[in-house]
Amino acid sequence: MISLKAKELRDMTTDQLAERLVETRQELFNLRFQSATGALEDVTKLRQTRQEIARILTVQNERSLNA
């Protein structure tokens, strides 16, 4: 999954953001599982995925405050 910039996330609709959040959280779960079993090769993906979740939540929070 490619990490998106905040501007790209702001261009998405609310439904697309919610869907992206679900996908990203699922990916984080899978990465954590791989890390626990020792199968994860690139540990930086964990950090990048957590950062993307934070970006998505930030954009969603901005929208709720502006509404």
CHARMM-style PDB file with segment names, atoms N, HN, CA, C and O in Angstrom:
ATOM      1  N   MET     1       0.842  -1.171   0.000  1.00  0.00      PROA
ATOM      2  CA  MET     1       0.000   0.000   0.000  1.00  0.00      PROA
ATOM      3  C   MET     1       0.890   1.238   0.000  1.00  0.00      PROA
ATOM      4  O   MET     1       1.848   1.311   0.769  1.00  0.00      PROA
ATOM      5  N   ILE     2       0.589   2.184  -0.832  1.00  0.00      PROA
ATOM      6  HN  ILE     2      -0.190   2.125  -1.457  1.00  0.00      PROA
ATOM      7  CA  ILE     2       1.378   3.395  -0.962  1.00  0.00      PROA
ATOM      8  C   ILE     2       0.884   4.428   0.046  1.00  0.00      PROA
ATOM      9  O   ILE     2      -0.319   4.663   0.163  1.00  0.00      PROA
ATOM     10  N   SER     3       1.802   5.033   0.763  1.00  0.00      PROA
ATOM     11  HN  SER     3       2.779   4.842   0.668  1.00  0.00      PROA
ATOM     12  CA  SER     3       1.450   6.059   1.729  1.00  0.00      PROA
ATOM     13  C   SER     3       1.067   7.339   0.993  1.00  0.00      PROA
ATOM     14  O   SER     3       1.745   7.756   0.054  1.00  0.00      PROA
ATOM     15  N   LEU     4      -0.023   7.953   1.432  1.00  0.00      PROA
ATOM     16  HN  LEU     4      -0.574   7.615   2.195  1.00  0.00      PROA
ATOM     17  CA  LEU     4      -0.510   9.164   0.784  1.00  0.00      PROA
ATOM     18  C   LEU     4      -0.147  10.390   1.604  1.00  0.00      PROA
ATOM     19  O   LEU     4      -0.042  10.326   2.829  1.00  0.00      PROA
ATOM     20  N   LYS     5       0.040  11.493   0.923  1.00  0.00      PROA
ATOM     21  HN  LYS     5      -0.046  11.546  -0.071  1.00  0.00      PROA
ATOM     22  CA  LYS     5       0.300  12.763   1.586  1.00  0.00      PROA
ATOM     23  C   LYS     5      -1.024  13.324   2.107  1.00  0.00      PROA
ATOM     24  O   LYS     5      -2.098  12.910   1.672  1.00  0.00      PROA
ATOM     25  N   ALA     6      -0.936  14.268   3.041  1.00  0.00      PROA
ATOM     26  HN  ALA     6      -0.063  14.605   3.395  1.00  0.00      PROA
ATOM     27  CA  ALA     6      -2.135  14.858   3.637  1.00  0.00      PROA
ATOM     28  C   ALA     6      -2.983  15.555   2.573  1.00  0.00      PROA
ATOM     29  O   ALA     6      -4.212  15.503   2.638  1.00  0.00      PROA
ATOM     30  N   LYS     7      -2.359  16.197   1.609  1.00  0.00      PROA
ATOM     31  HN  LYS     7      -1.361  16.240   1.556  1.00  0.00      PROA
ATOM     32  CA  LYS     7      -3.119  16.884   0.554  1.00  0.00      PROA
ATOM     33  C   LYS     7      -3.935  15.879  -0.251  1.00  0.00      PROA
ATOM     34  O   LYS     7      -5.091  16.142  -0.583  1.00  0.00      PROA
ATOM     35  N   GLU     8      -3.353  14.750  -0.560  1.00  0.00      PROA
ATOM     36  HN  GLU     8      -2.414  14.536  -0.291  1.00  0.00      PROA
ATOM     37  CA  GLU     8      -4.070  13.718  -1.313  1.00  0.00      PROA
ATOM     38  C   GLU     8      -5.231  13.172  -0.497  1.00  0.00      PROA
ATOM     39  O   GLU     8      -6.293  12.869  -1.041  1.00  0.00      PROA
ATOM     40  N   LEU     9      -5.025  13.046   0.817  1.00  0.00      PROA
ATOM     41  HN  LEU     9      -4.162  13.292   1.258  1.00  0.00      PROA
ATOM     42  CA  LEU     9      -6.101  12.570   1.677  1.00  0.00      PROA
ATOM     43  C   LEU     9      -7.225  13.588   1.757  1.00  0.00      PROA
ATOM     44  O   LEU     9      -8.396  13.212   1.807  1.00  0.00      PROA
ATOM     45  N   ARG    10      -6.886  14.871   1.770  1.00  0.00      PROA
ATOM     46  HN  ARG    10      -5.934  15.176   1.729  1.00  0.00      PROA
ATOM     47  CA  ARG    10      -7.916  15.910   1.830  1.00  0.00      PROA
ATOM     48  C   ARG    10      -8.760  15.949   0.549  1.00  0.00      PROA
ATOM     49  O   ARG    10      -9.907  16.395   0.575  1.00  0.00      PROA
ATOM     50  N   ASP    11      -8.200  15.489  -0.552  1.00  0.00      PROA
ATOM     51  HN  ASP    11      -7.268  15.127  -0.572  1.00  0.00      PROA
ATOM     52  CA  ASP    11      -8.931  15.463  -1.817  1.00  0.00      PROA
ATOM     53  C   ASP    11      -9.927  14.312  -1.873  1.00  0.00      PROA
ATOM     54  O   ASP    11     -10.806  14.301  -2.735  1.00  0.00      PROA
ATOM     55  N   MET    12      -9.803  13.347  -0.972  1.00  0.00      PROA
ATOM     56  HN  MET    12      -9.089  13.356  -0.272  1.00  0.00      PROA
ATOM     57  CA  MET    12     -10.702  12.193  -0.957  1.00  0.00      PROA
ATOM     58  C   MET    12     -12.035  12.563  -0.310  1.00  0.00      PROA
ATOM     59  O   MET    12     -12.121  13.509   0.474  1.00  0.00      PROA
ATOM     60  N   THR    13     -13.067  11.803  -0.650  1.00  0.00      PROA
ATOM     61  HN  THR    13     -12.997  11.035  -1.287  1.00  0.00      PROA
ATOM     62  CA  THR    13     -14.358  11.992   0.002  1.00  0.00      PROA
ATOM     63  C   THR    13     -14.311  11.361   1.392  1.00  0.00      PROA
ATOM     64  O   THR    13     -13.379  10.629   1.723  1.00  0.00      PROA
ATOM     65  N   THR    14     -15.317  11.652   2.188  1.00  0.00      PROA
ATOM     66  HN  THR    14     -16.075  12.247   1.919  1.00  0.00      PROA
ATOM     67  CA  THR    14     -15.372  11.113   3.544  1.00  0.00      PROA
ATOM     68  C   THR    14     -15.478   9.596   3.528  1.00  0.00      PROA
ATOM     69  O   THR    14     -14.859   8.921   4.350  1.00  0.00      PROA
ATOM     70  N   ASP    15     -16.262   9.055   2.594  1.00  0.00      PROA
ATOM     71  HN  ASP    15     -16.765   9.604   1.926  1.00  0.00      PROA
ATOM     72  CA  ASP    15     -16.393   7.604   2.487  1.00  0.00      PROA
ATOM     73  C   ASP    15     -15.086   6.947   2.066  1.00  0.00      PROA
ATOM     74  O   ASP    15     -14.729   5.883   2.572  1.00  0.00      PROA
ATOM     75  N   GLN    16     -14.379   7.577   1.147  1.00  0.00      PROA
ATOM     76  HN  GLN    16     -14.669   8.441   0.737  1.00  0.00      PROA
ATOM     77  CA  GLN    16     -13.097   7.038   0.715  1.00  0.00      PROA
ATOM     78  C   GLN    16     -12.095   7.043   1.861  1.00  0.00      PROA
ATOM     79  O   GLN    16     -11.306   6.111   2.016  1.00  0.00      PROA
ATOM     80  N   LEU    17     -12.136   8.112   2.667  1.00  0.00      PROA
ATOM     81  HN  LEU    17     -12.776   8.869   2.541  1.00  0.00      PROA
ATOM     82  CA  LEU    17     -11.230   8.186   3.821  1.00  0.00      PROA
ATOM     83  C   LEU    17     -11.527   7.072   4.814  1.00  0.00      PROA
ATOM     84  O   LEU    17     -10.608   6.436   5.331  1.00  0.00      PROA
ATOM     85  N   ALA    18     -12.801   6.834   5.081  1.00  0.00      PROA
ATOM     86  HN  ALA    18     -13.547   7.351   4.661  1.00  0.00      PROA
ATOM     87  CA  ALA    18     -13.180   5.786   6.025  1.00  0.00      PROA
ATOM     88  C   ALA    18     -12.732   4.420   5.517  1.00  0.00      PROA
ATOM     89  O   ALA    18     -12.250   3.589   6.287  1.00  0.00      PROA
ATOM     90  N   GLU    19     -12.894   4.197   4.219  1.00  0.00      PROA
ATOM     91  HN  GLU    19     -13.286   4.872   3.593  1.00  0.00      PROA
ATOM     92  CA  GLU    19     -12.473   2.928   3.617  1.00  0.00      PROA
ATOM     93  C   GLU    19     -10.955   2.776   3.696  1.00  0.00      PROA
ATOM     94  O   GLU    19     -10.447   1.698   4.002  1.00  0.00      PROA
ATOM     95  N   ARG    20     -10.244   3.854   3.420  1.00  0.00      PROA
ATOM     96  HN  ARG    20     -10.657   4.731   3.171  1.00  0.00      PROA
ATOM     97  CA  ARG    20      -8.776   3.834   3.475  1.00  0.00      PROA
ATOM     98  C   ARG    20      -8.299   3.560   4.905  1.00  0.00      PROA
ATOM     99  O   ARG    20      -7.310   2.857   5.111  1.00  0.00      PROA
ATOM    100  N   LEU    21      -9.007   4.119   5.885  1.00  0.00      PROA
ATOM    101  HN  LEU    21      -9.811   4.690   5.718  1.00  0.00      PROA
ATOM    102  CA  LEU    21      -8.647   3.897   7.284  1.00  0.00      PROA
ATOM    103  C   LEU    21      -8.792   2.425   7.655  1.00  0.00      PROA
ATOM    104  O   LEU    21      -7.932   1.862   8.331  1.00  0.00      PROA
ATOM    105  N   VAL    22      -9.882   1.806   7.211  1.00  0.00      PROA
ATOM    106  HN  VAL    22     -10.581   2.263   6.662  1.00  0.00      PROA
ATOM    107  CA  VAL    22     -10.090   0.384   7.495  1.00  0.00      PROA
ATOM    108  C   VAL    22      -8.984  -0.450   6.856  1.00  0.00      PROA
ATOM    109  O   VAL    22      -8.437  -1.353   7.490  1.00  0.00      PROA
ATOM    110  N   GLU    23      -8.655  -0.148   5.605  1.00  0.00      PROA
ATOM    111  HN  GLU    23      -9.099   0.585   5.090  1.00  0.00      PROA
ATOM    112  CA  GLU    23      -7.607  -0.886   4.900  1.00  0.00      PROA
ATOM    113  C   GLU    23      -6.252  -0.723   5.591  1.00  0.00      PROA
ATOM    114  O   GLU    23      -5.497  -1.684   5.737  1.00  0.00      PROA
ATOM    115  N   THR    24      -5.960   0.496   6.007  1.00  0.00      PROA
ATOM    116  HN  THR    24      -6.573   1.277   5.888  1.00  0.00      PROA
ATOM    117  CA  THR    24      -4.669   0.775   6.623  1.00  0.00      PROA
ATOM    118  C   THR    24      -4.557   0.108   7.992  1.00  0.00      PROA
ATOM    119  O   THR    24      -3.494  -0.399   8.349  1.00  0.00      PROA
ATOM    120  N   ARG    25      -5.640   0.106   8.755  1.00  0.00      PROA
ATOM    121  HN  ARG    25      -6.504   0.518   8.465  1.00  0.00      PROA
ATOM    122  CA  ARG    25      -5.624  -0.574  10.050  1.00  0.00      PROA
ATOM    123  C   ARG    25      -5.463  -2.084   9.874  1.00  0.00      PROA
ATOM    124  O   ARG    25      -4.797  -2.740  10.676  1.00  0.00      PROA
ATOM    125  N   GLN    26      -6.071  -2.628   8.827  1.00  0.00      PROA
ATOM    126  HN  GLN    26      -6.612  -2.096   8.176  1.00  0.00      PROA
ATOM    127  CA  GLN    26      -5.908  -4.057   8.545  1.00  0.00      PROA
ATOM    128  C   GLN    26      -4.456  -4.360   8.175  1.00  0.00      PROA
ATOM    129  O   GLN    26      -3.895  -5.375   8.588  1.00  0.00      PROA
ATOM    130  N   GLU    27      -3.865  -3.468   7.394  1.00  0.00      PROA
ATOM    131  HN  GLU    27      -4.321  -2.644   7.058  1.00  0.00      PROA
ATOM    132  CA  GLU    27      -2.468  -3.648   7.023  1.00  0.00      PROA
ATOM    133  C   GLU    27      -1.571  -3.575   8.264  1.00  0.00      PROA
ATOM    134  O   GLU    27      -0.622  -4.351   8.383  1.00  0.00      PROA
ATOM    135  N   LEU    28      -1.859  -2.655   9.183  1.00  0.00      PROA
ATOM    136  HN  LEU    28      -2.630  -2.025   9.087  1.00  0.00      PROA
ATOM    137  CA  LEU    28      -1.079  -2.552  10.412  1.00  0.00      PROA
ATOM    138  C   LEU    28      -1.193  -3.831  11.230  1.00  0.00      PROA
ATOM    139  O   LEU    28      -0.202  -4.302  11.788  1.00  0.00      PROA
ATOM    140  N   PHE    29      -2.390  -4.392  11.306  1.00  0.00      PROA
ATOM    141  HN  PHE    29      -3.196  -4.009  10.854  1.00  0.00      PROA
ATOM    142  CA  PHE    29      -2.574  -5.656  12.007  1.00  0.00      PROA
ATOM    143  C   PHE    29      -1.707  -6.747  11.394  1.00  0.00      PROA
ATOM    144  O   PHE    29      -1.030  -7.487  12.108  1.00  0.00      PROA
ATOM    145  N   ASN    30      -1.732  -6.844  10.069  1.00  0.00      PROA
ATOM    146  HN  ASN    30      -2.283  -6.244   9.489  1.00  0.00      PROA
ATOM    147  CA  ASN    30      -0.934  -7.854   9.377  1.00  0.00      PROA
ATOM    148  C   ASN    30       0.560  -7.651   9.612  1.00  0.00      PROA
ATOM    149  O   ASN    30       1.300  -8.615   9.809  1.00  0.00      PROA
ATOM    150  N   LEU    31       1.002  -6.389   9.589  1.00  0.00      PROA
ATOM    151  HN  LEU    31       0.401  -5.606   9.429  1.00  0.00      PROA
ATOM    152  CA  LEU    31       2.414  -6.101   9.825  1.00  0.00      PROA
ATOM    153  C   LEU    31       2.818  -6.468  11.250  1.00  0.00      PROA
ATOM    154  O   LEU    31       3.903  -7.006  11.467  1.00  0.00      PROA
ATOM    155  N   ARG    32       1.958  -6.182  12.213  1.00  0.00      PROA
ATOM    156  HN  ARG    32       1.076  -5.745  12.036  1.00  0.00      PROA
ATOM    157  CA  ARG    32       2.257  -6.549  13.603  1.00  0.00      PROA
ATOM    158  C   ARG    32       2.327  -8.060  13.758  1.00  0.00      PROA
ATOM    159  O   ARG    32       3.177  -8.584  14.477  1.00  0.00      PROA
ATOM    160  N   PHE    33       1.437  -8.743  13.086  1.00  0.00      PROA
ATOM    161  HN  PHE    33       0.746  -8.318  12.502  1.00  0.00      PROA
ATOM    162  CA  PHE    33       1.444 -10.207  13.133  1.00  0.00      PROA
ATOM    163  C   PHE    33       2.747 -10.745  12.541  1.00  0.00      PROA
ATOM    164  O   PHE    33       3.370 -11.640  13.113  1.00  0.00      PROA
ATOM    165  N   GLN    34       3.154 -10.199  11.400  1.00  0.00      PROA
ATOM    166  HN  GLN    34       2.648  -9.472  10.936  1.00  0.00      PROA
ATOM    167  CA  GLN    34       4.408 -10.614  10.777  1.00  0.00      PROA
ATOM    168  C   GLN    34       5.597 -10.311  11.685  1.00  0.00      PROA
ATOM    169  O   GLN    34       6.536 -11.102  11.778  1.00  0.00      PROA
ATOM    170  N   SER    35       5.547  -9.165  12.349  1.00  0.00      PROA
ATOM    171  HN  SER    35       4.784  -8.523  12.273  1.00  0.00      PROA
ATOM    172  CA  SER    35       6.631  -8.796  13.254  1.00  0.00      PROA
ATOM    173  C   SER    35       6.726  -9.766  14.424  1.00  0.00      PROA
ATOM    174  O   SER    35       7.825 -10.130  14.841  1.00  0.00      PROA
ATOM    175  N   ALA    36       5.584 -10.184  14.952  1.00  0.00      PROA
ATOM    176  HN  ALA    36       4.691  -9.888  14.613  1.00  0.00      PROA
ATOM    177  CA  ALA    36       5.568 -11.094  16.095  1.00  0.00      PROA
ATOM    178  C   ALA    36       6.082 -12.480  15.715  1.00  0.00      PROA
ATOM    179  O   ALA    36       6.696 -13.168  16.531  1.00  0.00      PROA
ATOM    180  N   THR    37       5.829 -12.883  14.476  1.00  0.00      PROA
ATOM    181  HN  THR    37       5.330 -12.325  13.813  1.00  0.00      PROA
ATOM    182  CA  THR    37       6.261 -14.203  14.046  1.00  0.00      PROA
ATOM    183  C   THR    37       7.664 -14.189  13.435  1.00  0.00      PROA
ATOM    184  O   THR    37       8.209 -15.239  13.095  1.00  0.00      PROA
ATOM    185  N   GLY    38       8.242 -13.001  13.300  1.00  0.00      PROA
ATOM    186  HN  GLY    38       7.800 -12.148  13.577  1.00  0.00      PROA
ATOM    187  CA  GLY    38       9.590 -12.892  12.760  1.00  0.00      PROA
ATOM    188  C   GLY    38       9.647 -12.902  11.244  1.00  0.00      PROA
ATOM    189  O   GLY    38      10.724 -13.058  10.668  1.00  0.00      PROA
ATOM    190  N   ALA    39       8.513 -12.738  10.592  1.00  0.00      PROA
ATOM    191  HN  ALA    39       7.638 -12.611  11.060  1.00  0.00      PROA
ATOM    192  CA  ALA    39       8.472 -12.783   9.131  1.00  0.00      PROA
ATOM    193  C   ALA    39       8.588 -11.399   8.489  1.00  0.00      PROA
ATOM    194  O   ALA    39       8.701 -11.295   7.268  1.00  0.00      PROA
ATOM    195  N   LEU    40       8.560 -10.341   9.293  1.00  0.00      PROA
ATOM    196  HN  LEU    40       8.469 -10.425  10.285  1.00  0.00      PROA
ATOM    197  CA  LEU    40       8.606  -8.981   8.754  1.00  0.00      PROA
ATOM    198  C   LEU    40      10.035  -8.633   8.366  1.00  0.00      PROA
ATOM    199  O   LEU    40      10.946  -8.707   9.191  1.00  0.00      PROA
ATOM    200  N   GLU    41      10.229  -8.255   7.107  1.00  0.00      PROA
ATOM    201  HN  GLU    41       9.490  -8.196   6.437  1.00  0.00      PROA
ATOM    202  CA  GLU    41      11.558  -7.920   6.617  1.00  0.00      PROA
ATOM    203  C   GLU    41      11.857  -6.436   6.751  1.00  0.00      PROA
ATOM    204  O   GLU    41      12.970  -6.057   7.118  1.00  0.00      PROA
ATOM    205  N   ASP    42      10.867  -5.587   6.453  1.00  0.00      PROA
ATOM    206  HN  ASP    42       9.963  -5.894   6.154  1.00  0.00      PROA
ATOM    207  CA  ASP    42      11.072  -4.142   6.482  1.00  0.00      PROA
ATOM    208  C   ASP    42      10.292  -3.548   7.652  1.00  0.00      PROA
ATOM    209  O   ASP    42       9.092  -3.300   7.540  1.00  0.00      PROA
ATOM    210  N   VAL    43      10.975  -3.321   8.771  1.00  0.00      PROA
ATOM    211  HN  VAL    43      11.950  -3.522   8.862  1.00  0.00      PROA
ATOM    212  CA  VAL    43      10.301  -2.841   9.977  1.00  0.00      PROA
ATOM    213  C   VAL    43       9.846  -1.388   9.863  1.00  0.00      PROA
ATOM    214  O   VAL    43       9.037  -0.934  10.672  1.00  0.00      PROA
ATOM    215  N   THR    44      10.349  -0.656   8.879  1.00  0.00      PROA
ATOM    216  HN  THR    44      11.007  -1.025   8.222  1.00  0.00      PROA
ATOM    217  CA  THR    44       9.929   0.735   8.714  1.00  0.00      PROA
ATOM    218  C   THR    44       8.485   0.826   8.237  1.00  0.00      PROA
ATOM    219  O   THR    44       7.859   1.878   8.368  1.00  0.00      PROA
ATOM    220  N   LYS    45       7.952  -0.251   7.688  1.00  0.00      PROA
ATOM    221  HN  LYS    45       8.461  -1.105   7.581  1.00  0.00      PROA
ATOM    222  CA  LYS    45       6.560  -0.244   7.236  1.00  0.00      PROA
ATOM    223  C   LYS    45       5.600  -0.048   8.404  1.00  0.00      PROA
ATOM    224  O   LYS    45       4.535   0.547   8.241  1.00  0.00      PROA
ATOM    225  N   LEU    46       5.977  -0.550   9.587  1.00  0.00      PROA
ATOM    226  HN  LEU    46       6.843  -1.033   9.718  1.00  0.00      PROA
ATOM    227  CA  LEU    46       5.142  -0.362  10.776  1.00  0.00      PROA
ATOM    228  C   LEU    46       4.977   1.126  11.078  1.00  0.00      PROA
ATOM    229  O   LEU    46       3.863   1.604  11.294  1.00  0.00      PROA
ATOM    230  N   ARG    47       6.067   1.835  11.090  1.00  0.00      PROA
ATOM    231  HN  ARG    47       6.972   1.447  10.915  1.00  0.00      PROA
ATOM    232  CA  ARG    47       6.037   3.270  11.399  1.00  0.00      PROA
ATOM    233  C   ARG    47       5.277   4.036  10.325  1.00  0.00      PROA
ATOM    234  O   ARG    47       4.464   4.904  10.644  1.00  0.00      PROA
ATOM    235  N   GLN    48       5.530   3.729   9.066  1.00  0.00      PROA
ATOM    236  HN  GLN    48       6.191   3.025   8.808  1.00  0.00      PROA
ATOM    237  CA  GLN    48       4.859   4.415   7.969  1.00  0.00      PROA
ATOM    238  C   GLN    48       3.352   4.188   8.017  1.00  0.00      PROA
ATOM    239  O   GLN    48       2.576   5.103   7.743  1.00  0.00      PROA
ATOM    240  N   THR    49       2.943   2.987   8.361  1.00  0.00      PROA
ATOM    241  HN  THR    49       3.574   2.244   8.583  1.00  0.00      PROA
ATOM    242  CA  THR    49       1.523   2.672   8.429  1.00  0.00      PROA
ATOM    243  C   THR    49       0.864   3.417   9.584  1.00  0.00      PROA
ATOM    244  O   THR    49      -0.241   3.938   9.433  1.00  0.00      PROA
ATOM    245  N   ARG    50       1.530   3.472  10.733  1.00  0.00      PROA
ATOM    246  HN  ARG    50       2.428   3.049  10.855  1.00  0.00      PROA
ATOM    247  CA  ARG    50       0.980   4.223  11.869  1.00  0.00      PROA
ATOM    248  C   ARG    50       0.867   5.708  11.535  1.00  0.00      PROA
ATOM    249  O   ARG    50      -0.103   6.358  11.924  1.00  0.00      PROA
ATOM    250  N   GLN    51       1.844   6.242  10.821  1.00  0.00      PROA
ATOM    251  HN  GLN    51       2.631   5.713  10.505  1.00  0.00      PROA
ATOM    252  CA  GLN    51       1.806   7.647  10.430  1.00  0.00      PROA
ATOM    253  C   GLN    51       0.660   7.921   9.462  1.00  0.00      PROA
ATOM    254  O   GLN    51       0.013   8.965   9.542  1.00  0.00      PROA
ATOM    255  N   GLU    52       0.409   6.987   8.547  1.00  0.00      PROA
ATOM    256  HN  GLU    52       0.935   6.139   8.481  1.00  0.00      PROA
ATOM    257  CA  GLU    52      -0.695   7.185   7.612  1.00  0.00      PROA
ATOM    258  C   GLU    52      -2.035   7.163   8.340  1.00  0.00      PROA
ATOM    259  O   GLU    52      -2.930   7.946   8.021  1.00  0.00      PROA
ATOM    260  N   ILE    53      -2.175   6.269   9.317  1.00  0.00      PROA
ATOM    261  HN  ILE    53      -1.448   5.633   9.576  1.00  0.00      PROA
ATOM    262  CA  ILE    53      -3.403   6.235  10.107  1.00  0.00      PROA
ATOM    263  C   ILE    53      -3.589   7.576  10.817  1.00  0.00      PROA
ATOM    264  O   ILE    53      -4.700   8.104  10.866  1.00  0.00      PROA
ATOM    265  N   ALA    54      -2.518   8.122  11.362  1.00  0.00      PROA
ATOM    266  HN  ALA    54      -1.615   7.693  11.322  1.00  0.00      PROA
ATOM    267  CA  ALA    54      -2.590   9.414  12.041  1.00  0.00      PROA
ATOM    268  C   ALA    54      -2.996  10.520  11.071  1.00  0.00      PROA
ATOM    269  O   ALA    54      -3.782  11.396  11.430  1.00  0.00      PROA
ATOM    270  N   ARG    55      -2.473  10.490   9.858  1.00  0.00      PROA
ATOM    271  HN  ARG    55      -1.835   9.778   9.566  1.00  0.00      PROA
ATOM    272  CA  ARG    55      -2.847  11.485   8.845  1.00  0.00      PROA
ATOM    273  C   ARG    55      -4.331  11.407   8.517  1.00  0.00      PROA
ATOM    274  O   ARG    55      -5.013  12.430   8.440  1.00  0.00      PROA
ATOM    275  N   ILE    56      -4.824  10.197   8.324  1.00  0.00      PROA
ATOM    276  HN  ILE    56      -4.271   9.366   8.386  1.00  0.00      PROA
ATOM    277  CA  ILE    56      -6.234  10.004   7.989  1.00  0.00      PROA
ATOM    278  C   ILE    56      -7.113  10.517   9.126  1.00  0.00      PROA
ATOM    279  O   ILE    56      -8.095  11.220   8.889  1.00  0.00      PROA
ATOM    280  N   LEU    57      -6.759  10.162  10.359  1.00  0.00      PROA
ATOM    281  HN  LEU    57      -5.962   9.590  10.552  1.00  0.00      PROA
ATOM    282  CA  LEU    57      -7.542  10.610  11.505  1.00  0.00      PROA
ATOM    283  C   LEU    57      -7.497  12.128  11.651  1.00  0.00      PROA
ATOM    284  O   LEU    57      -8.484  12.742  12.058  1.00  0.00      PROA
ATOM    285  N   THR    58      -6.367  12.732  11.326  1.00  0.00      PROA
ATOM    286  HN  THR    58      -5.565  12.234  10.996  1.00  0.00      PROA
ATOM    287  CA  THR    58      -6.242  14.186  11.389  1.00  0.00      PROA
ATOM    288  C   THR    58      -7.176  14.849  10.384  1.00  0.00      PROA
ATOM    289  O   THR    58      -7.862  15.814  10.720  1.00  0.00      PROA
ATOM    290  N   VAL    59      -7.207  14.347   9.167  1.00  0.00      PROA
ATOM    291  HN  VAL    59      -6.649  13.563   8.893  1.00  0.00      PROA
ATOM    292  CA  VAL    59      -8.076  14.913   8.137  1.00  0.00      PROA
ATOM    293  C   VAL    59      -9.543  14.735   8.528  1.00  0.00      PROA
ATOM    294  O   VAL    59     -10.349  15.648   8.346  1.00  0.00      PROA
ATOM    295  N   GLN    60      -9.890  13.569   9.062  1.00  0.00      PROA
ATOM    296  HN  GLN    60      -9.236  12.827   9.209  1.00  0.00      PROA
ATOM    297  CA  GLN    60     -11.261  13.342   9.496  1.00  0.00      PROA
ATOM    298  C   GLN    60     -11.641  14.283  10.633  1.00  0.00      PROA
ATOM    299  O   GLN    60     -12.763  14.787  10.672  1.00  0.00      PROA
ATOM    300  N   ASN    61     -10.711  14.523  11.560  1.00  0.00      PROA
ATOM    301  HN  ASN    61      -9.800  14.113  11.529  1.00  0.00      PROA
ATOM    302  CA  ASN    61     -10.969  15.428  12.673  1.00  0.00      PROA
ATOM    303  C   ASN    61     -11.140  16.863  12.172  1.00  0.00      PROA
ATOM    304  O   ASN    61     -12.012  17.586  12.653  1.00  0.00      PROA
ATOM    305  N   GLU    62     -10.318  17.276  11.215  1.00  0.00      PROA
ATOM    306  HN  GLU    62      -9.609  16.689  10.824  1.00  0.00      PROA
ATOM    307  CA  GLU    62     -10.439  18.612  10.630  1.00  0.00      PROA
ATOM    308  C   GLU    62     -11.814  18.805  10.018  1.00  0.00      PROA
ATOM    309  O   GLU    62     -12.439  19.853  10.180  1.00  0.00      PROA
ATOM    310  N   ARG    63     -12.275  17.786   9.316  1.00  0.00      PROA
ATOM    311  HN  ARG    63     -11.768  16.935   9.185  1.00  0.00      PROA
ATOM    312  CA  ARG    63     -13.585  17.871   8.664  1.00  0.00      PROA
ATOM    313  C   ARG    63     -14.710  17.946   9.685  1.00  0.00      PROA
ATOM    314  O   ARG    63     -15.672  18.691   9.494  1.00  0.00      PROA
ATOM    315  N   SER    64     -14.602  17.189  10.756  1.00  0.00      PROA
ATOM    316  HN  SER    64     -13.821  16.584  10.911  1.00  0.00      PROA
ATOM    317  CA  SER    64     -15.665  17.212  11.762  1.00  0.00      PROA
ATOM    318  C   SER    64     -15.691  18.557  12.498  1.00  0.00      PROA
ATOM    319  O   SER    64     -16.762  19.027  12.881  1.00  0.00      PROA
ATOM    320  N   LEU    65     -14.529  19.174  12.698  1.00  0.00      PROA
ATOM    321  HN  LEU    65     -13.659  18.791  12.386  1.00  0.00      PROA
ATOM    322  CA  LEU    65     -14.488  20.476  13.352  1.00  0.00      PROA
ATOM    323  C   LEU    65     -15.033  21.589  12.452  1.00  0.00      PROA
ATOM    324  O   LEU    65     -15.629  22.551  12.937  1.00  0.00      PROA
ATOM    325  N   ASN    66     -14.827  21.454  11.146  1.00  0.00      PROA
ATOM    326  HN  ASN    66     -14.343  20.673  10.751  1.00  0.00      PROA
ATOM    327  CA  ASN    66     -15.306  22.466  10.203  1.00  0.00      PROA
ATOM    328  C   ASN    66     -16.794  22.329   9.904  1.00  0.00      PROA
ATOM    329  O   ASN    66     -17.429  23.277   9.441  1.00  0.00      PROA
ATOM    330  N   ALA    67     -17.345  21.159  10.168  1.00  0.00      PROA
ATOM    331  HN  ALA    67     -16.829  20.389  10.545  1.00  0.00      PROA
ATOM    332  CA  ALA    67     -18.767  20.928   9.846  1.00  0.00      PROA
ATOM    333  C   ALA    67     -19.685  21.501  10.902  1.00  0.00      PROA
ATOM    334  OT1 ALA    67     -20.906  21.393  10.783  1.00  0.00      PROA
TER     335      ALA     67
END
